[in-house]
Amino acid sequence: MKRPKDDSDVSPLSEDDDYVPYVPLKQRRKQKLYAIRQALGNLAYSEPTESDHEDATATVDNTTDKKTPDGPALPSSTLGQTNGEADGQETAGPKAKGSLFDTMWELKKQAEEKRETERDKKLKEEALILNSVTEKTALKGVGEIAMGIHYDKPVQTGWRPAPWVENQLEEKSEQIRKRYRILVEGEAVPPPIRSFAEMCLPRVVVEELRSRGIVKPTPIQMQGLPAVLSGRDMIGIAFTGSGKTMVFALPILMFALDQESKIPFLPSEGPYGLILGPSRELARQTQDVLTHLASKLARAGYPEVRIGLCIGGMAVKDQVDSFRRSGVHILVATPGRLIDLLEKKIFNLEICRYLVLDEADRMIDMGFEEEVRTIFSYFRVL
């Protein structure tokens, strides 16, 4: 009886036929990468890295004078050249070990860095321009900016205070200033006045102030109103809410009334007084105060004083139409819009005699210094 053949038994010869030699992982990866590159048609290449160069050198050294699987031994130079070509292909391709997405990401980063470099270059150029402008402005003195023009006499006005105030001794004026903590500098400073009646303002103005609860002038008004009404240049410094607006609003109204009573304004004429403010809101508030006082004076029989507003955010056509229709005695404006209209020759400052810089320190801090200098250049030199 024959024994059944056991299929599980494998002879040693069959095991040798099925034997597959072990290939290191690194070499298998290289073979796989080479196959992928052949399939893709070598889409991209890159320079070999230092590690790949070292691996290629080591392979050349280890395989020198070895036999190839299908032929005799190759010379060292020929074998090294063959391995070098293979290593060159292995280090080529999307950054040697990346994908097309990685290449795109690298290109995007390089573009952003280039764009940032151009932006920095522009910022540096702008900084150099600003520095040069600042240096040129700082080197100019007050006399040079004024082009040698010097006024030694105040503007002639028709205002006169009460006789006893005009003849007041300087010692008494100093006592009043000391009592109300008024600090003054300058030559021939007008005496302070402690009531609106003694300032010889129109009765309707005094009554309007009283209706608002303003019975006595504040310290800045005691000294500021006589100085401005006398035609003197003045710099006034006081805390918020101390009544600085009235210090220039009342005198400029009085000057406009005097001018209109002598020579009435024609269409497209003016302004006679200019008030510059740093913001639209402040300009609107100032115009409201002046318009209200001017309307009270007109109802009392005084000549009509027209107040204009020149700020951004408003239609230029409306501002121009009101000016060309009846002229403007007093113009309240912001620097930017005023320069725009001056350059277009819609307004001119040939007859303007009074200039007010409301909150001048804030205007300079906001960067309007060059605009203010430009506006000064439009005034006519007498």
C-alpha positions in Angstrom: 0.0 0.0 0.0 1.4 3.3 -1.1 1.7 6.2 1.2 -0.2 9.4 0.1 2.0 12.1 -1.2 2.4 14.9 1.3 2.2 18.2 -0.6 3.4 20.1 2.4 6.8 18.5 2.1 9.2 20.8 0.2 12.5 19.7 -0.9 15.6 21.8 -0.1 16.0 22.4 -3.9 12.6 24.0 -4.3 13.3 26.3 -1.3 16.5 27.5 -3.0 14.5 28.2 -6.2 11.9 30.4 -4.4 14.5 32.4 -2.4 14.3 36.2 -2.9 17.4 38.1 -1.7 16.8 40.8 0.9 17.0 44.3 -0.4 17.6 47.1 2.1 14.8 49.5 2.7 16.8 52.5 1.5 17.6 50.8 -1.8 13.9 49.8 -2.3 12.8 53.4 -1.8 15.3 54.5 -4.4 14.0 52.0 -6.8 10.5 53.0 -6.2 11.4 56.7 -6.6 13.2 55.9 -9.8 10.1 54.1 -11.2 7.8 57.0 -10.3 10.1 59.5 -12.0 10.2 57.4 -15.1 6.4 57.3 -15.1 6.1 61.1 -14.6 8.6 61.8 -17.3 11.0 63.6 -15.0 8.8 66.7 -14.5 11.0 68.6 -12.2 14.7 68.5 -11.1 16.7 70.0 -8.3 20.3 70.0 -7.2 21.5 67.0 -5.2 21.7 67.5 -1.5 24.8 66.9 0.6 23.5 63.7 2.1 22.7 62.2 -1.3 26.1 63.2 -2.5 27.7 61.4 0.4 25.6 58.3 -0.3 26.6 58.3 -4.0 30.3 58.6 -3.0 30.0 55.7 -0.6 28.3 53.5 -3.2 31.0 54.3 -5.7 33.7 53.3 -3.2 32.0 50.0 -2.3 31.2 48.9 -5.8 34.6 49.6 -7.4 35.8 46.6 -9.5 32.7 44.6 -8.7 31.0 42.4 -11.2 27.7 43.3 -12.7 24.9 40.8 -12.7 25.1 40.3 -16.4 28.7 40.8 -17.3 32.3 41.3 -16.3 33.7 43.8 -13.9 33.4 47.5 -14.8 36.1 50.0 -14.3 35.9 52.4 -11.4 35.3 55.4 -13.6 32.5 53.8 -15.6 30.8 52.5 -12.5 31.1 55.8 -10.7 29.6 57.6 -13.7 26.7 55.3 -13.8 25.9 55.6 -10.1 26.4 59.4 -10.3 23.7 59.6 -13.0 21.4 57.4 -11.0 22.0 59.6 -7.9 21.4 62.7 -9.9 18.0 61.4 -10.9 17.2 60.5 -7.4 17.9 63.9 -6.0 15.9 65.6 -8.8 12.2 66.1 -8.6 10.0 68.3 -6.4 12.7 69.4 -4.0 14.1 65.9 -4.0 11.5 64.6 -1.6 8.4 66.8 -1.9 5.3 67.1 -4.0 4.0 69.6 -6.4 2.0 71.2 -3.6 5.3 71.7 -1.7 6.8 73.4 -4.7 3.8 75.7 -5.1 4.0 76.6 -1.4 7.7 77.5 -1.7 7.1 79.7 -4.7 4.3 81.5 -2.9 6.6 82.2 0.1 9.3 83.6 -2.2 6.7 85.9 -3.9 5.5 87.2 -0.5 9.0 87.9 0.6 9.7 89.8 -2.6 6.5 91.8 -2.1 7.4 92.6 1.5 10.9 93.7 0.4 9.4 96.2 -2.2 7.0 97.5 0.5 9.9 98.1 2.9 11.8 99.9 0.1 8.9 102.3 -0.5 8.5 103.0 3.2 12.2 103.9 3.5 11.9 106.2 0.5 8.9 108.0 2.1 10.8 108.3 5.4 13.7 109.9 3.6 11.4 112.4 1.9 9.7 113.3 5.2 13.0 113.8 6.9 14.3 116.0 4.2 11.1 118.2 4.4 11.4 118.4 8.2 15.0 119.4 8.0 14.3 122.1 5.5 11.4 123.5 7.6 13.3 123.4 10.8 16.2 125.4 9.3 13.9 128.4 8.5 13.6 131.2 11.0 10.5 133.2 11.7 11.9 136.2 9.8 12.7 134.1 6.8 9.3 132.6 6.7 7.7 136.1 6.9 10.0 137.1 4.0 11.2 140.1 5.9 7.8 141.6 6.5 7.4 143.1 10.0 4.3 144.9 11.3 5.0 147.4 14.1 1.5 148.9 14.3 -1.8 147.2 15.2 -4.7 147.1 12.8 -6.8 150.3 13.0 -10.3 149.6 14.4 -13.2 151.8 15.4 -13.6 150.3 18.8 -12.9 152.3 21.9 -13.5 151.1 25.5 -15.1 153.2 28.3 -13.1 156.4 29.0 -12.3 155.3 32.6 -11.0 152.0 31.4 -8.8 153.6 28.7 -7.3 155.9 31.3 -6.8 153.2 33.8 -3.4 153.1 35.5 -1.1 150.2 34.9 -0.8 149.4 38.6 -4.6 148.9 38.8 -4.5 146.7 35.7 -1.8 144.5 37.3 -3.9 144.2 40.4 -6.8 142.9 38.4 -4.6 140.5 36.5 -3.1 139.2 39.8 -6.6 138.8 41.3 -7.9 136.7 38.4 -4.6 135.0 37.7 -4.1 136.4 34.3 -0.6 136.1 32.9 0.4 138.4 30.0 3.5 139.0 27.9 4.1 141.7 25.3 4.4 145.5 25.1 1.6 148.0 25.8 -0.9 145.3 26.8 -4.5 146.7 26.9 -6.0 146.8 30.4 -8.4 144.0 31.4 -12.1 144.8 31.4 -14.4 143.2 34.0 -17.8 143.7 32.4 -19.3 143.4 28.9 -21.0 146.9 29.2 -17.6 148.5 29.7 -16.4 146.9 26.5 -19.0 149.0 24.6 -20.5 146.0 22.8 -24.0 146.3 21.2 -26.8 146.0 23.7 -28.4 143.2 21.8 -25.1 141.2 22.2 -25.0 141.8 25.9 -28.6 140.8 26.3 -28.0 137.6 24.3 -25.1 136.7 26.5 -27.1 137.4 29.6 -29.9 135.1 28.3 -27.3 132.3 28.0 -26.2 132.8 31.6 -23.0 134.7 30.7 -23.2 137.8 32.9 -19.5 138.5 33.6 -16.6 137.7 31.3 -14.2 135.0 32.2 -10.4 135.8 32.8 -9.5 134.9 29.2 -12.3 137.2 28.0 -11.4 140.0 30.4 -7.9 140.3 28.8 -8.5 138.7 25.4 -11.5 140.7 24.2 -9.8 144.2 24.7 -6.6 143.0 23.0 -8.4 141.7 19.9 -10.9 144.6 19.7 -7.9 146.9 19.8 -6.5 145.3 16.6 -3.6 143.5 18.4 -2.3 140.1 17.5 -2.8 137.6 20.4 -2.1 134.1 21.4 -4.7 133.0 24.1 -4.2 129.9 26.2 -7.0 128.7 28.6 -8.6 125.5 29.7 -11.6 124.0 27.9 -14.9 125.7 28.7 -13.4 129.0 29.6 -15.1 130.9 26.7 -12.2 131.1 24.2 -14.7 131.0 21.3 -16.3 134.3 22.3 -12.8 136.0 22.5 -12.5 135.8 18.7 -16.2 135.5 17.7 -17.4 138.8 19.1 -14.5 140.9 17.7 -14.7 139.4 14.2 -18.4 140.1 14.2 -17.8 143.8 15.2 -15.2 144.1 12.5 -17.6 142.7 9.8 -20.4 145.0 10.9 -18.1 148.0 10.7 -16.9 147.0 7.2 -20.4 146.2 5.9 -21.7 149.6 7.2 -19.0 151.4 5.3 -18.7 149.5 2.1 -21.3 146.7 1.6 -20.1 143.4 0.3 -20.8 142.5 -3.3 -21.5 138.9 -4.7 -18.4 136.8 -4.8 -16.6 139.1 -2.4 -14.9 138.1 0.8 -14.1 136.8 3.2 -13.1 139.6 5.5 -12.4 137.3 8.4 -11.2 133.6 8.3 -11.5 131.1 11.1 -9.5 127.8 10.7 -10.3 124.8 12.8 -8.8 121.3 12.9 -12.1 119.3 12.6 -15.4 119.5 10.9 -17.3 119.3 14.2 -15.5 122.3 15.7 -16.0 124.3 12.5 -19.8 123.6 12.6 -20.0 124.6 16.3 -18.2 127.9 15.6 -20.4 128.6 12.6 -23.5 128.0 14.7 -22.4 130.5 17.4 -21.5 133.2 14.8 -24.7 132.6 12.8 -26.9 132.9 15.9 -25.2 136.2 17.0 -25.4 137.6 13.5 -29.1 136.8 13.2 -29.7 138.6 16.6 -27.9 141.7 15.3 -29.8 141.6 12.0 -33.1 141.6 13.8 -32.0 144.5 15.9 -31.4 146.6 12.8 -27.7 146.0 12.2 -26.3 145.2 8.8 -26.5 141.5 7.8 -23.3 139.6 8.3 -23.1 136.4 6.3 -21.2 133.4 7.7 -19.8 130.7 5.3 -18.8 127.2 6.1 -16.0 125.4 4.1 -15.4 121.8 5.3 -15.1 118.4 3.8 -18.1 116.1 3.5 -20.3 118.8 2.0 -21.1 119.5 -1.6 -18.8 122.0 -3.1 -21.6 123.4 -5.3 -23.6 124.5 -2.3 -20.7 126.3 -0.8 -19.8 128.0 -4.0 -23.4 129.0 -4.8 -23.9 130.8 -1.5 -20.6 132.6 -1.9 -21.2 133.8 -5.5 -24.8 134.8 -4.7 -24.1 137.2 -1.9 -20.5 137.1 -0.8 -19.2 136.1 2.6 -18.0 138.3 5.5 -16.7 135.5 7.8 -15.6 132.1 6.6 -15.2 129.1 8.9 -13.1 126.4 7.3 -10.9 123.4 7.7 -7.4 123.6 6.0 -7.9 120.8 3.4 -11.1 122.0 1.8 -10.0 125.6 1.9 -6.8 124.9 0.1 -8.8 123.0 -2.5 -11.1 125.9 -3.2 -8.2 128.4 -3.1 -6.3 126.4 -5.8 -9.4 126.4 -7.9 -9.7 130.2 -7.4 -13.2 129.9 -6.1 -12.2 131.8 -2.9 -9.5 134.4 -2.5 -8.0 136.1 0.6 -7.1 139.5 -1.0 -9.4 141.5 1.4 -9.1 139.1 4.4 -7.8 141.1 7.4 -8.4 138.8 10.3 -7.3 135.2 10.8 -8.1 132.9 13.7 -6.4 129.6 14.3 -8.9 127.8 16.6 -7.1 125.2 18.7 -3.8 125.9 16.9 -1.8 123.4 18.9 -4.2 120.6 18.0 -4.1 121.6 14.4 -0.2 121.4 14.4 -0.3 118.0 16.2 -2.7 116.6 13.6 -0.1 117.5 10.8 -1.7 120.6 9.3 1.4 122.8 9.6 2.2 122.7 5.9 -1.4 123.4 5.0 -1.5 126.4 7.3 1.7 127.8 5.8 0.2 127.3 2.3 -2.9 129.2 3.4 -0.7 132.1 4.7 0.8 132.4 1.2 -2.6 133.4 -0.2 -2.9 136.5 1.9 -2.2 139.8 0.3 0.8 141.7 1.7 -0.1 145.3 2.6 
